[in-house]
Structures are given as C-alpha cells and as structure tokens.
C-alpha cells in the first residue's frame, strides 16, 4: 500500500476583481496524480510557478483540493483542523524553504523542536528534553546549541534545526519544499547528506520538491516533471536522464551543466503562460518546437512509455529525442 497518493488533484484560486480588474480564476493544479511509497523518495521538479509547492501543501492537507482525492496510508485525508487531521499531521511533516521564516525568532531552538511533541502530547517534559538532544545530534548540531535563538545560527544550522523539528514526532512522511535552495552550495551538500541519512535510518517516505533537476536525479527513486500545473512526465531518474520523452523534460535535462557538452544547449521559447488564461490543448505547445495543430486543440494524457516511465505528449514514441528537431 502506498504511503501517500494524490488522485486527479485540481486546485484553483479565485480573485474578487475590482473596478479596473475583472474577477478571474487561476488554475494552479490540473489533474495531478502522484504516489509516494514507504521508504522511497519522489522528486518533483519544474519551473517556478508550475505548482510544485501547492502540490506539497495539498499532500499534507494544508490546502484542500477543489477536486480529486488525497489518500494517506490508504485513508482519505481528514478535514483540516479536525482531531483526525491533527493526528495525521503528527505522521507527516514539512521542511520549508526559508529556515529563518519557518522558525520563531523569540523562541530557542530547543523550545521549537520540542513544540510539536507538546502539541501532539508525546512524552513527558523529561523525555522531550532527551529527545531534543538526540535530534540535535542527529542533524549535526551540538545539544548546547538548543539554547540559541534562530538569529544566532547560520543558515545551514537553522535548516538543520528545521529538519530536527520536523522529525520530532517520528513522522512517516516528509514533504521537503526547496529545502536547500536558500543555502550556499557547500552547505547544500551537507544538509542533503543529513536528509538522506535520516531518511534511510527512519525509513521515511519523502516528497522532495526542487527546481534543481540534477539534485533530484541524484537522490530520488522516482521523478515527476511538472509544467503549468500538470505532470508532463514521470519515471525513474535513469529513464528521465537517459531517454526523456516530453519536449519540456528534454530541455530541462539538456540544461544541466555538462563540461563535456559539444552542442549548444536548447532554450525554451518565451515565458510560461498565464495560469488564468491557460492555452487550449497541450499547455506546453506555445513554447514547444515540435508542436502541430493537434497540440493546440487536444490535451495529451500521460501514456506509458516503458516500465514506470510515462509522458503526456502526442509524439511519445516519435522522433522527439532532439528538442531542436521537428519531426517530418
């Protein structure tokens, strides 16, 4: 049984409008289906604004989808702020992108790591203190640093504290929303290594959200590529790196720095469309070099390519291995 399953999730935001601005609806997620297995890592990648973070929030029940279903451990996601939802939240935690914004500057690090245990009534004051010291050590901090406030720590140390707090309730699922993008490259590697070690130690299921395809490819067991609120391709990192099928994935893979590259890297045309005015047909067709009339009128669905690899392109299986070439 899957630990987390998103089935055909739709999420839209509406604005009231005004005298000079009409009301509009922004479609953030459209028919998103993803699965996180126990003890495995699902990587979610895509450009800014593609819906990655909203997917993570819906997965934890922090946002309610307008359509579709979220299943956690085989059971429907409880309604927010109910007793059942709070019990579920002890089993699923989030690691945020901005560690300083995720921490309360007025509280010590130890108080903030212990807070989830207090909320969920886990342990006694004595056992919580011991647990905080264990978690600080596990993430590479000294126990005495628990007496520090967030502004007294470096960015990398703050992110380790955020990770320790997320593990305080011994969760089964971690949703990591760009957890290292605000850190220096050398610190990123340290935090990722700690995250992977803890994931293996505790057998955590993990949704790792990032715009860094190379990083996700190195740590994930499966990768989902999102564009304009839709999953356009998913499969193992080996499949996506060696044989990307969707034109958007091909460009992403080609954009990974490679000192041995002999050909110029392909570039995307234009900017992502406005989510409140989604193009008809394939959402990628205005920027795609192989688009035809069919792409502007008919929405492609995810089709199986081989194994677990799936892609949403009308030309899956056609000569689309080079995003600069247009099939005859």
FENZIDA-V592162 format. One record per pair of residues at least 4 apart in sequence whose ideal C-beta (glycine too) atoms are under 8 Angstrom apart, sorted by the first residue. I is the first residue (numbers start at 1). J is the second residue. Records with the same first field share a line. If there is no record, write none. Layout:
# FENZIDA-V592162
I = J + J
This chain:
# FENZIDA-V592162
1 = 73 + 74
2 = 35 + 36 + 37 + 38 + 71 + 74
3 = 36 + 37 + 38 + 72 + 73 + 172 + 173 + 205
4 = 34 + 35 + 36 + 59 + 70 + 71 + 72 + 92 + 173 + 205 + 207
5 = 34 + 35 + 36 + 70 + 71
6 = 32 + 33 + 34 + 35 + 55 + 58 + 59 + 68 + 69 + 70
7 = 33 + 68 + 69 + 70 + 71
8 = 31 + 32 + 33 + 67 + 68 + 69
9 = 29 + 31 + 32 + 33 + 55 + 58 + 65 + 67 + 68 + 69 + 70
10 = 27 + 29 + 30 + 31 + 32 + 65 + 66 + 67 + 68
11 = 27 + 28 + 29 + 51 + 54 + 58 + 63 + 65 + 66 + 229
12 = 25 + 26 + 27 + 28 + 66
13 = 25 + 26 + 28
14 = 23 + 24 + 25 + 26
15 = 21 + 23 + 24 + 25 + 26
16 = 23
17 = 21 + 22 + 23 + 24
24 = 276
25 = 276
26 = 275 + 276
27 = 229 + 275 + 276 + 278
28 = 51 + 54 + 229 + 275
29 = 51 + 54 + 55 + 58 + 65 + 229
30 = 229 + 230 + 278
31 = 68 + 230
32 = 51 + 55 + 68 + 226 + 229 + 230 + 231
33 = 231
34 = 42 + 44 + 55 + 59 + 207 + 224 + 231 + 234
35 = 42
36 = 40 + 42 + 59 + 173 + 205 + 206 + 207
37 = 42 + 205 + 221
38 = 172 + 203 + 205
39 = 203 + 204 + 205
40 = 205 + 206 + 221 + 222
41 = 199 + 205 + 206 + 207 + 208 + 219 + 220 + 221 + 222
42 = 206 + 207 + 208 + 220 + 221 + 222 + 223 + 224
43 = 208 + 209 + 210 + 216 + 217 + 219 + 220 + 222 + 223 + 224 + 237
44 = 52 + 55 + 56 + 207 + 208 + 209 + 210 + 216 + 223 + 224 + 226
45 = 52 + 209 + 210 + 211 + 212 + 213 + 216 + 223 + 224 + 225 + 226 + 252
46 = 50 + 51 + 52 + 211 + 225 + 226 + 227
47 = 211 + 227 + 272
48 = 211
49 = 272 + 275
50 = 226 + 227 + 228 + 229 + 272
51 = 55 + 226 + 228 + 229 + 230
52 = 56 + 177 + 209 + 210 + 211 + 226
53 = 57 + 177 + 178 + 209
54 = 58 + 63
55 = 59 + 207 + 209 + 226
56 = 60 + 94 + 175 + 177 + 207 + 209
57 = 62 + 63
58 = 62 + 63 + 64 + 65 + 70
59 = 70 + 92 + 175 + 207
60 = 89 + 92 + 93 + 94 + 175
61 = 70 + 72 + 77 + 78 + 80 + 85 + 88 + 89 + 92
62 = 80 + 94
64 = 79 + 80
65 = 69 + 70
69 = 76 + 77
70 = 76 + 77
71 = 75 + 76 + 77
72 = 77 + 88 + 91 + 92 + 173
73 = 91 + 172
77 = 85 + 88
78 = 82 + 84 + 85 + 87 + 88
79 = 84 + 85
80 = 85
81 = 85 + 86
82 = 86
83 = 87
84 = 88
85 = 89
86 = 90 + 119 + 120
87 = 91 + 120
88 = 92
89 = 93
90 = 116 + 120 + 122 + 169 + 171
91 = 169 + 171 + 172 + 173
92 = 171 + 172 + 173 + 174 + 175
93 = 116 + 166 + 167 + 169 + 171 + 173 + 174 + 175
94 = 166 + 174 + 175 + 176 + 177
95 = 159 + 162 + 163 + 166 + 174 + 175 + 176 + 177 + 179 + 195
96 = 101 + 102 + 162 + 177 + 179
97 = 177 + 178 + 179 + 181 + 182
98 = 102 + 182
99 = 103 + 150 + 155 + 158 + 159 + 161 + 162 + 182
100 = 105 + 150 + 151 + 155 + 158
102 = 162
103 = 107 + 109 + 112 + 150 + 158 + 161 + 162
104 = 112 + 150
105 = 149 + 150 + 151
106 = 149
107 = 111 + 112 + 115 + 149
108 = 112 + 146 + 147 + 148 + 149
109 = 113 + 136 + 141 + 145 + 146 + 147 + 148 + 149 + 150 + 153 + 161
110 = 114 + 129 + 132 + 136 + 146 + 147
111 = 115
112 = 161 + 165
113 = 132 + 135 + 136 + 146 + 161 + 164 + 165 + 168
114 = 118 + 128 + 129 + 131 + 132 + 168
115 = 119 + 165 + 168
116 = 120 + 122 + 165 + 168 + 169
117 = 121 + 122 + 123 + 128 + 131 + 168 + 169
118 = 122 + 128
120 = 169
122 = 128 + 168 + 169
123 = 127 + 128 + 131
124 = 128
125 = 129
126 = 130
127 = 131
128 = 132
129 = 133
130 = 134
131 = 135 + 168
132 = 136 + 143 + 146 + 164 + 168
133 = 137 + 143 + 146
134 = 138
135 = 139 + 164 + 165 + 167 + 168
136 = 141 + 142 + 143 + 145 + 146 + 161 + 164
137 = 141 + 142 + 143
138 = 164 + 167 + 198
139 = 160 + 161 + 163 + 164 + 167 + 194 + 198
140 = 160 + 190 + 194
141 = 145 + 146 + 157 + 160 + 161 + 164
145 = 153 + 157
148 = 152 + 153
150 = 158 + 161
153 = 157 + 158 + 161
154 = 158 + 187
155 = 159 + 182 + 183 + 184 + 187
156 = 160 + 183 + 184 + 187 + 190 + 191
157 = 161
158 = 162
159 = 163 + 179 + 180 + 182 + 183 + 187 + 191
160 = 164 + 191 + 194
161 = 165
162 = 166 + 179
163 = 167 + 179 + 191 + 194 + 195 + 198
164 = 168
166 = 171 + 174
167 = 171 + 198 + 202
170 = 202
171 = 204
172 = 204 + 205
173 = 204 + 205 + 206 + 207
174 = 199 + 204 + 205 + 206 + 207
175 = 206 + 207 + 209
176 = 195 + 206 + 207 + 208 + 209
177 = 209
178 = 182 + 209 + 210 + 211
179 = 191 + 195 + 208
180 = 187 + 188 + 191 + 192 + 210 + 215
181 = 210 + 211 + 212
183 = 187 + 188 + 191
184 = 188
185 = 189
186 = 190
187 = 191
188 = 192 + 215
189 = 193
190 = 194
191 = 195
192 = 196 + 215 + 219
193 = 197
194 = 198
195 = 199
196 = 200 + 219
197 = 201
198 = 202 + 204
199 = 203 + 204 + 206
208 = 216 + 219 + 220
210 = 215 + 216
212 = 216
213 = 217 + 223 + 252 + 253 + 255 + 256
214 = 218 + 256 + 257
215 = 219
216 = 220 + 223 + 237
217 = 223 + 237 + 240 + 241
218 = 237
220 = 237
221 = 236 + 237
222 = 234 + 235 + 236 + 237 + 308
223 = 234 + 235 + 236 + 237 + 240
224 = 231 + 233 + 234
225 = 231 + 232 + 233 + 234 + 240 + 246 + 248 + 249 + 252
226 = 230 + 231 + 232
227 = 232 + 248 + 272 + 283 + 284
228 = 272 + 273 + 275 + 278 + 283 + 284
229 = 275 + 283
230 = 283 + 312
231 = 302 + 312
232 = 246 + 248 + 249 + 284 + 311 + 312 + 313
233 = 240 + 244 + 245 + 246 + 248 + 249 + 302 + 309 + 310 + 311 + 312 + 313
234 = 302 + 308 + 309 + 310
235 = 239 + 240 + 305 + 307 + 308 + 309 + 310
236 = 240 + 307 + 308 + 309
237 = 241
238 = 242
239 = 243 + 305 + 306 + 307 + 308 + 309
240 = 244 + 249 + 253 + 309
241 = 253
243 = 309 + 321
244 = 249 + 250 + 252 + 253
245 = 249 + 250 + 305 + 309 + 311 + 313 + 316 + 317 + 320
246 = 250 + 284 + 311 + 312 + 313 + 316
247 = 251 + 284 + 288 + 289 + 290 + 313 + 320 + 323
248 = 252 + 268 + 284 + 288
249 = 253 + 311
250 = 254 + 266 + 320 + 321 + 322 + 323
251 = 255 + 266 + 267 + 268 + 323
252 = 256
254 = 265 + 266 + 323
255 = 265
261 = 265
266 = 289 + 323 + 324
268 = 287
269 = 286 + 287 + 289
270 = 286 + 287
272 = 287
273 = 277 + 278 + 279 + 283 + 286
274 = 278
278 = 283
279 = 283 + 285 + 286 + 296
280 = 296 + 297
281 = 285 + 294 + 295 + 296 + 297 + 298 + 299
282 = 288 + 291 + 295 + 296 + 298 + 299 + 300 + 312 + 313 + 314
284 = 288 + 291
285 = 291 + 295 + 296
286 = 291
288 = 295
289 = 323 + 324 + 325 + 326
290 = 315 + 320 + 323 + 325 + 326 + 327
291 = 295 + 296
292 = 296 + 314
293 = 297
294 = 298 + 314
295 = 300 + 314
298 = 314
300 = 312 + 313 + 314
301 = 312
302 = 310 + 311 + 312
303 = 310 + 311 + 312 + 316
304 = 309 + 310
305 = 309 + 310 + 311 + 316 + 317
311 = 316
313 = 320
315 = 319 + 320 + 327
316 = 320
318 = 327
319 = 325 + 327 + 328
320 = 325 + 327
